[in-house]
Amino acid sequence: MANSCQMQLVFEVEPYRWSDRPSPEVGPACEHPQIWQQYFADCMADVGCAGLEAIRPGSRFVDAFELLPTPLMLRILRDDLTGSGAPGFPDDDGREDSWPHWLTHVWLDGGVAFHAGGTTLEPQCCSDLGTLDNWKAAVDRGENGKVWTGHPETILLFDGDHVVVRDGWDDPAPRPNLLLETAVSRKQLSAAITQAIGERKRLAAALAGRVCELIPDAAIAAQVAAMLVGDGPHPAGE
């Protein structure tokens, strides 16, 4: 069992989305991590973010706070807000006041990377930082099952004061050996989640400054930033 664990807030950066550089011809990235690490680094240099690194070789997730001050963060925000109905980003009907409803359903891609005992379990497809609340609810319940962290979902197995955290697998084929799992104390995991929730609030406050570069109204920018990282507040009824 691991002696400690950490919940790291991450944003997903798909390098091929932002750079025209051809992708490596070998894959998947988990089997050729060094090649894909170099590709990621080259793509980041292409977009003016030299030195921005993924959280591990072969990954497409970066520390949220490290992405925050970069020019790429602004491009990601602009792309996500397009069509949202926020000020300066009219929706399909030309409105700029429909953003609260839109942002309750679309958050920045990313999530929480779980680190323990030298093992890292990353968020999965369609994940976001709102999944941190799913982690908290699952640990509070203490029941074996899946946690929505994107698909395939992460699996938590409780054994007394210990929790096994396991990569999910939703394919009919046998579960491959490359999937990861580790065990931590429930108390440690709960503490790490609580810390990450506090860090998410700090992230929302910092992100508001970048949103202000696109939406000058500071109050609206703060609410948009909080919603984009899954920290609300959401409009009543959503």
Residue pairs with C-beta under 8 A, 6 or more apart in sequence:
1 117
1 162
1 183
1 184
1 185
2 116
2 117
2 118
2 119
2 182
2 183
2 184
2 188
3 117
4 116
4 184
4 188
5 114
5 115
5 116
5 117
5 184
5 188
5 189
5 192
6 114
6 115
6 116
6 192
7 112
7 113
7 114
7 115
7 132
7 135
7 192
7 193
7 195
7 196
8 55
8 63
8 112
8 113
8 114
8 115
8 196
9 63
9 64
9 65
9 110
9 112
9 129
9 132
9 196
9 199
9 200
9 203
9 229
10 55
10 61
10 62
10 63
10 64
10 110
10 111
10 112
10 113
10 122
10 123
11 61
11 62
11 64
11 67
11 76
11 108
11 109
11 110
12 60
12 61
12 109
12 110
12 111
12 123
12 127
13 40
13 44
13 52
13 54
13 60
13 61
13 62
13 67
13 72
13 76
14 60
15 21
15 39
15 40
15 43
15 44
15 60
16 23
16 43
18 43
18 46
18 47
18 72
18 75
19 42
19 43
19 44
19 46
19 47
20 46
21 39
21 42
21 43
21 46
23 39
24 32
24 35
24 36
24 39
26 32
26 35
27 36
29 36
29 58
29 59
29 60
30 58
30 178
31 178
32 58
33 56
33 57
33 58
34 57
34 58
36 57
36 58
37 54
37 57
37 58
40 53
40 54
40 59
40 60
41 50
41 53
44 50
44 51
44 52
44 53
44 72
47 71
47 72
47 75
48 70
48 71
48 72
49 70
49 71
49 72
52 62
52 66
52 67
52 70
52 72
53 62
53 66
54 60
54 61
54 62
55 61
55 62
55 63
55 113
55 120
55 122
56 120
59 122
61 110
61 111
61 113
61 122
61 123
64 110
64 129
64 203
64 229
65 203
65 206
67 73
67 76
68 203
68 206
68 207
68 210
73 210
74 210
74 213
74 214
76 108
77 108
77 210
77 211
77 214
77 228
78 214
80 106
80 108
80 228
81 89
81 99
81 214
81 215
81 224
82 89
83 89
83 90
83 91
83 92
83 102
84 91
84 98
84 99
84 102
84 103
84 106
85 91
85 95
85 96
85 97
85 98
85 99
85 101
85 102
86 96
86 99
86 102
86 103
86 215
86 220
86 224
87 96
87 99
87 215
87 216
87 217
87 220
88 96
88 214
88 215
89 96
89 99
89 214
90 96
91 98
91 99
91 102
99 224
100 223
100 227
100 234
100 235
100 238
101 235
101 238
103 224
103 227
103 228
104 227
104 234
104 235
104 238
107 128
107 129
107 130
107 227
107 228
107 229
107 230
108 128
108 129
108 228
108 229
109 126
109 127
109 128
110 123
110 127
110 128
110 129
111 122
111 123
111 124
111 127
111 128
111 129
111 131
111 132
111 149
111 150
112 123
112 129
112 131
112 132
112 135
112 149
112 196
113 120
113 121
113 122
113 123
114 120
114 121
114 154
114 165
116 165
116 182
116 183
116 184
117 182
117 183
117 184
119 180
119 181
119 182
120 180
121 154
121 165
121 166
121 167
121 180
121 181
121 182
123 131
123 149
123 150
124 149
124 150
124 151
124 152
124 153
124 154
124 168
125 150
125 151
126 150
126 151
127 149
127 150
128 229
128 230
129 200
129 203
129 229
129 230
129 231
130 229
130 230
131 147
131 148
131 149
131 150
131 230
132 193
132 196
132 197
132 200
132 230
133 230
134 147
134 148
134 149
135 147
135 149
135 193
136 190
136 193
136 194
136 197
138 145
138 147
138 156
139 156
139 163
139 186
139 189
139 190
139 193
140 190
142 158
142 186
143 158
144 156
144 157
144 158
145 155
145 156
146 153
146 154
146 155
146 156
146 168
147 153
147 154
147 155
147 156
149 168
151 168
151 170
152 167
152 168
152 169
152 170
152 171
153 168
153 170
154 165
154 166
154 167
154 168
155 164
155 165
155 166
155 167
155 168
156 163
156 164
156 165
156 166
157 163
157 164
157 166
158 164
158 186
161 185
161 186
161 187
162 183
162 184
162 185
162 186
163 183
163 184
163 185
163 186
163 189
164 181
164 182
164 183
165 181
165 182
165 183
165 184
165 189
166 179
166 180
166 181
167 179
167 180
167 181
169 175
169 176
169 179
200 229
200 230
200 231
201 231
203 229
204 222
204 225
204 226
204 228
204 229
204 231
205 222
205 225
207 225
207 228
207 229
208 218
208 221
208 222
208 224
208 225
208 226
209 221
210 225
211 221
211 222
211 224
211 225
211 228
212 218
212 221
214 221
215 221
215 224
223 233
226 232
226 233
227 233
227 234
